[in-house]
Amino acid sequence: MADPIKKVAVIGASGNLGKNVVQELLQAGFEVTAFARSNSSSKFPANVTVKRVDYQSVPSLTAALEGQDAVVSTIATVAIGGQIPLVDAAIAAKVRRFIPSEFGINTRIVDGTAIGKILQGKIKTLDYLISKSEENPWFTWTGVSSGAFFDWGLNFGAIGFDKRTKTATIYDSGNEPVQVSNLPFLGRVVAAILSQPEKTANQYLSVASFNPSQNEILKIVEAKTGEKWKVEHVSASDQEKIGLEKLSKGDYSAFSNLLRSRIYADGAKLAVVGDNNANGLLGLQEEDLAATLEGWLRE
């Protein structure tokens, strides 16, 4: 049996996802180190070690990673392509597990798509990790597909529901189940992966807090508020056209349009159910959709 993972370095620890990963790792008993740029003003919990690093310098990263058992990268999409030096440094420092910044749609099944072009940073990083793991069998990885960030998306309007105006944007019929995850849940996913290193080594895992349709969400929020919400129906294919037009002009805000088209379109079939859902493998239960929505409505 492999030695347990105890010491974990978190990259992007001050971000929306990173904060939750740090909190859940601490709760699970891991020793957490947060990496930050030398000019960063980010604050971290008192029981988190903070190391200032140069993300472009493999020697700087290697020195900071000495003694760590695992790296969890939660860096934002704009910085995704910068993970290669982290991988090289992790190998040089003999770190045993690397969880890259996937945490979104499944990048293993986007070949030949427009959204896949935008996600090349993630795709190339994971391809590189896999090749390095094959060269160094002691070095392992775990990829995590979470679907959209549900609680974050509710707060920032990305899910299509506005509690202030009680309006909902519904794509196509609104009946397509969609893979989504809450941020604290993803923190628990990371902790579960690192608590079971042998079971999760060199695996690409798809997880979800739940797989609701837009109409299921609408039904719950109308019941909780006791009001009918105004609904705007939008075509998923129109979102794709808008996204492609933006992308042709080098406008990467196309991602949002292409994402909506991909996950909400009737017949998308991207929900993670049955054997495709790794919640059970990790010992995690699906969350309560109604409770999440009720909490959001109360905020």
C-alpha positions as semicolon CSV with decimal commas, in nm:
position;residue;x (nm);y (nm);z (nm)
1;M;0,000;0,000;0,000
2;A;0,128;0,346;-0,093
3;D;0,210;0,598;0,178
4;P;-0,083;0,829;0,254
5;I;-0,089;1,180;0,113
6;K;-0,057;1,434;0,393
7;K;0,102;1,752;0,260
8;V;-0,082;1,934;-0,019
9;A;0,016;2,247;-0,212
10;V;-0,280;2,442;-0,352
11;I;-0,229;2,674;-0,649
12;G;-0,489;2,948;-0,684
13;A;-0,584;2,907;-0,319
14;S;-0,736;3,256;-0,293
15;G;-0,978;3,205;-0,583
16;N;-1,344;3,105;-0,575
17;L;-1,272;2,733;-0,602
18;G;-0,934;2,742;-0,430
19;K;-1,076;2,882;-0,104
20;N;-1,319;2,592;-0,084
21;V;-1,052;2,334;-0,164
22;V;-0,829;2,473;0,111
23;Q;-1,115;2,470;0,363
24;E;-1,217;2,112;0,289
25;L;-0,856;1,985;0,288
26;L;-0,799;2,141;0,630
27;Q;-1,127;1,992;0,753
28;A;-1,009;1,649;0,634
29;G;-0,681;1,680;0,824
30;F;-0,435;1,761;0,543
31;E;-0,141;1,999;0,588
32;V;-0,201;2,276;0,334
33;T;0,046;2,510;0,169
34;A;-0,083;2,794;-0,048
35;F;0,131;2,933;-0,329
36;A;0,111;3,305;-0,402
37;R;0,297;3,550;-0,622
38;S;0,548;3,773;-0,446
39;N;0,327;4,078;-0,501
40;S;0,002;3,909;-0,395
41;S;-0,202;4,066;-0,115
42;S;-0,423;3,757;-0,069
43;K;-0,499;3,646;0,285
44;F;-0,511;3,282;0,397
45;P;-0,622;3,095;0,711
46;A;-0,371;3,100;0,997
47;N;-0,312;2,724;0,973
48;V;-0,210;2,744;0,605
49;T;0,159;2,780;0,514
50;V;0,213;3,046;0,247
51;K;0,500;3,031;-0,002
52;R;0,582;3,312;-0,245
53;V;0,679;3,178;-0,588
54;D;0,760;3,276;-0,944
55;Y;0,516;3,070;-1,153
56;Q;0,738;3,097;-1,461
57;S;1,047;2,961;-1,282
58;V;1,078;2,585;-1,249
59;P;1,361;2,620;-0,991
60;S;1,146;2,853;-0,778
61;L;0,850;2,617;-0,794
62;T;1,066;2,310;-0,732
63;A;1,212;2,458;-0,415
64;A;0,864;2,549;-0,291
65;L;0,732;2,199;-0,366
66;E;1,003;2,011;-0,177
67;G;0,841;1,780;0,079
68;Q;0,489;1,808;-0,067
69;D;0,292;1,491;-0,146
70;A;0,040;1,645;-0,386
71;V;-0,037;1,955;-0,592
72;V;-0,390;2,080;-0,655
73;S;-0,417;2,347;-0,923
74;T;-0,729;2,565;-0,917
75;I;-0,594;2,853;-1,124
76;A;-0,835;3,053;-1,338
77;T;-0,894;2,971;-1,704
78;V;-0,682;3,263;-1,827
79;A;-0,378;3,113;-1,654
80;I;-0,447;2,750;-1,746
81;G;-0,165;2,731;-2,002
82;G;0,083;2,817;-1,727
83;Q;0,059;2,479;-1,555
84;I;0,342;2,310;-1,747
85;P;0,620;2,461;-1,528
86;L;0,424;2,339;-1,225
87;V;0,418;1,986;-1,364
88;D;0,794;1,993;-1,432
89;A;0,862;2,130;-1,085
90;A;0,636;1,871;-0,921
91;I;0,831;1,591;-1,089
92;A;1,166;1,747;-0,995
93;A;1,050;1,775;-0,632
94;K;0,922;1,416;-0,633
95;V;0,559;1,515;-0,568
96;R;0,345;1,202;-0,607
97;R;0,005;1,336;-0,721
98;F;-0,101;1,625;-0,941
99;I;-0,463;1,741;-0,979
100;P;-0,470;1,993;-1,266
101;S;-0,718;2,276;-1,307
102;E;-0,983;2,086;-1,502
103;F;-1,295;2,150;-1,287
104;G;-1,548;2,223;-1,560
105;I;-1,676;2,039;-1,864
106;N;-1,509;1,713;-1,962
107;T;-1,214;1,816;-2,181
108;R;-1,151;1,459;-2,289
109;I;-1,454;1,469;-2,522
110;V;-1,427;1,810;-2,691
111;D;-1,194;1,722;-2,980
112;G;-1,299;1,892;-3,300
113;T;-1,534;2,139;-3,130
114;A;-1,515;2,517;-3,110
115;I;-1,517;2,512;-2,731
116;G;-1,232;2,262;-2,747
117;K;-1,017;2,527;-2,919
118;I;-1,068;2,760;-2,622
119;L;-0,982;2,481;-2,377
120;Q;-0,650;2,388;-2,538
121;G;-0,458;2,501;-2,228
122;K;-0,640;2,243;-2,015
123;I;-0,619;1,972;-2,280
124;K;-0,246;2,014;-2,338
125;T;-0,173;2,024;-1,965
126;L;-0,351;1,695;-1,901
127;D;-0,191;1,534;-2,208
128;Y;0,147;1,644;-2,072
129;L;0,066;1,507;-1,726
130;I;-0,031;1,170;-1,872
131;S;0,290;1,148;-2,075
132;K;0,504;1,241;-1,773
133;S;0,324;0,985;-1,556
134;E;0,401;0,716;-1,814
135;E;0,769;0,819;-1,804
136;N;0,770;0,831;-1,420
137;P;0,534;0,563;-1,284
138;W;0,562;0,700;-0,927
139;F;0,411;1,030;-1,047
140;T;0,031;1,016;-1,075
141;W;-0,254;1,246;-1,173
142;T;-0,629;1,279;-1,130
143;G;-0,850;1,487;-1,358
144;V;-1,188;1,615;-1,239
145;S;-1,482;1,714;-1,456
146;S;-1,740;1,895;-1,245
147;G;-1,969;2,059;-1,496
148;A;-2,065;2,422;-1,435
149;F;-2,011;2,580;-1,091
150;F;-2,372;2,589;-0,971
151;D;-2,367;2,801;-0,653
152;W;-2,120;3,047;-0,807
153;G;-2,324;3,057;-1,129
154;L;-2,646;3,133;-0,940
155;N;-2,482;3,429;-0,766
156;F;-2,332;3,572;-1,083
157;G;-2,618;3,505;-1,324
158;A;-2,437;3,236;-1,521
159;I;-2,709;2,973;-1,464
160;G;-2,981;3,192;-1,615
161;F;-3,190;3,266;-1,304
162;D;-3,227;3,616;-1,157
163;K;-3,389;3,616;-0,813
164;R;-3,410;3,995;-0,801
165;T;-3,630;4,024;-1,111
166;K;-3,767;3,667;-1,086
167;T;-3,675;3,592;-1,444
168;A;-3,534;3,276;-1,601
169;T;-3,361;3,217;-1,932
170;I;-3,445;2,870;-2,060
171;Y;-3,247;2,717;-2,346
172;D;-3,435;2,493;-2,589
173;S;-3,705;2,292;-2,407
174;G;-3,537;2,327;-2,068
175;N;-3,568;1,952;-2,013
176;E;-3,202;1,849;-2,068
177;P;-3,028;1,727;-1,747
178;V;-2,707;1,921;-1,684
179;Q;-2,395;1,829;-1,482
180;V;-2,331;2,097;-1,216
181;S;-2,137;2,116;-0,889
182;N;-2,126;2,345;-0,587
183;L;-1,783;2,479;-0,488
184;P;-1,773;2,331;-0,133
185;F;-1,869;1,994;-0,284
186;L;-1,567;2,016;-0,515
187;G;-1,348;2,082;-0,214
188;R;-1,477;1,755;-0,067
189;V;-1,412;1,582;-0,400
190;V;-1,046;1,686;-0,388
191;A;-1,013;1,573;-0,026
192;A;-1,173;1,238;-0,112
193;I;-0,938;1,186;-0,407
194;L;-0,629;1,252;-0,198
195;S;-0,760;1,036;0,087
196;Q;-0,779;0,741;-0,155
197;P;-0,462;0,778;-0,364
198;E;-0,446;0,424;-0,499
199;K;-0,811;0,412;-0,607
200;T;-0,793;0,752;-0,780
201;A;-0,448;0,732;-0,943
202;N;-0,436;0,816;-1,315
203;Q;-0,813;0,850;-1,337
204;Y;-1,032;1,110;-1,509
205;L;-1,335;1,142;-1,282
206;S;-1,667;1,309;-1,357
207;V;-1,861;1,425;-1,052
208;A;-2,171;1,633;-0,985
209;S;-2,361;1,783;-0,694
210;F;-2,667;1,702;-0,906
211;N;-2,784;1,687;-1,270
212;P;-3,095;1,907;-1,285
213;S;-3,280;2,035;-1,588
214;Q;-3,356;2,406;-1,615
215;N;-3,725;2,330;-1,576
216;E;-3,659;2,143;-1,249
217;I;-3,477;2,448;-1,117
218;L;-3,760;2,675;-1,230
219;K;-4,022;2,458;-1,061
220;I;-3,834;2,469;-0,730
221;V;-3,767;2,845;-0,728
222;E;-4,130;2,920;-0,816
223;A;-4,245;2,694;-0,533
224;K;-4,000;2,849;-0,285
225;T;-4,092;3,207;-0,377
226;G;-4,463;3,140;-0,423
227;E;-4,458;3,329;-0,752
228;K;-4,452;3,255;-1,123
229;W;-4,124;3,367;-1,279
230;K;-4,099;3,539;-1,616
231;V;-3,941;3,299;-1,866
232;E;-3,744;3,388;-2,178
233;H;-3,690;3,099;-2,419
234;V;-3,362;3,100;-2,611
235;S;-3,232;2,867;-2,880
236;A;-2,913;2,678;-2,793
237;S;-2,816;2,672;-3,160
238;D;-2,839;3,052;-3,170
239;Q;-2,597;3,064;-2,877
240;E;-2,357;2,849;-3,078
241;K;-2,382;3,085;-3,376
242;I;-2,308;3,384;-3,154
243;G;-2,014;3,201;-3,000
244;L;-1,867;3,103;-3,335
245;E;-1,898;3,460;-3,463
246;K;-1,716;3,593;-3,155
247;L;-1,447;3,326;-3,180
248;S;-1,383;3,411;-3,545
249;K;-1,293;3,762;-3,427
250;G;-1,065;3,638;-3,150
251;D;-1,321;3,723;-2,882
252;Y;-1,290;3,454;-2,616
253;S;-1,605;3,565;-2,437
254;A;-1,742;3,317;-2,693
255;F;-1,681;3,054;-2,425
256;S;-2,000;3,143;-2,237
257;N;-2,215;3,117;-2,548
258;L;-2,055;2,793;-2,662
259;L;-2,089;2,648;-2,313
260;R;-2,462;2,723;-2,298
261;S;-2,511;2,567;-2,639
262;R;-2,313;2,257;-2,541
263;I;-2,471;2,174;-2,205
264;Y;-2,830;2,297;-2,237
265;A;-2,915;2,186;-2,591
266;D;-3,186;1,923;-2,621
267;G;-3,017;1,586;-2,670
268;A;-2,679;1,700;-2,534
269;K;-2,667;1,392;-2,306
270;L;-2,378;1,528;-2,098
271;A;-2,527;1,464;-1,754
272;V;-2,314;1,225;-1,546
273;V;-2,522;0,932;-1,427
274;G;-2,468;0,567;-1,339
275;D;-2,115;0,439;-1,391
276;N;-2,011;0,772;-1,543
277;N;-2,059;0,946;-1,207
278;A;-1,763;0,906;-0,971
279;N;-1,947;1,028;-0,660
280;G;-1,992;0,670;-0,541
281;L;-1,628;0,580;-0,606
282;L;-1,527;0,871;-0,384
283;G;-1,781;0,791;-0,113
284;L;-1,978;1,112;-0,174
285;Q;-2,354;1,161;-0,189
286;E;-2,544;1,377;-0,435
287;E;-2,641;1,709;-0,278
288;D;-2,990;1,850;-0,224
289;L;-3,088;2,075;-0,516
290;A;-3,383;2,229;-0,333
291;A;-3,166;2,312;-0,030
292;T;-2,904;2,480;-0,249
293;L;-3,169;2,688;-0,423
294;E;-3,337;2,778;-0,096
295;G;-3,006;2,899;0,046
296;W;-2,944;3,112;-0,263
297;L;-3,291;3,266;-0,246
298;R;-3,237;3,358;0,120
299;E;-2,898;3,528;0,062
